[in-house]
Amino acid sequence: MTKQTKRDSILELSQLNIPKRISNSVYKTGQHYIVNSVTTIYLGKLKQETDVAIILNDCAWTSKPMTTLEFINKVKLKEIERYHNDVIIYKGSLLDIIKL
């Protein structure tokens, strides 16, 4: 194997872990969503979607002591915390996403 072939192979393998942007998403960048994950409910504005994750900014979270329906119907929250940075939520932990 030549040095160039090795270099090309390494470059190709290093590109495998780079998340790819979604071009035909049903979610709209800049739209606010409720993101229901396995343990947490997130509220935030969609900044970006990749093939493996969604990224929210202007985001807050609350634990899940209630059902999503109770949350949407504005049952009083016991605790909610705001994030000061972007939040990356991997799609493997998502249950549903609801547009606000």
ABEGO torsion letter per residue (X at the ends): XBAAAAAAAAAAAAAAABBBBBAABABBBGBBBBBBBAABBBBBBBABBBAABBBBBGBBBBBBABBAAAAAAGBBBABBBBBABBBBBBAAABABBBBX
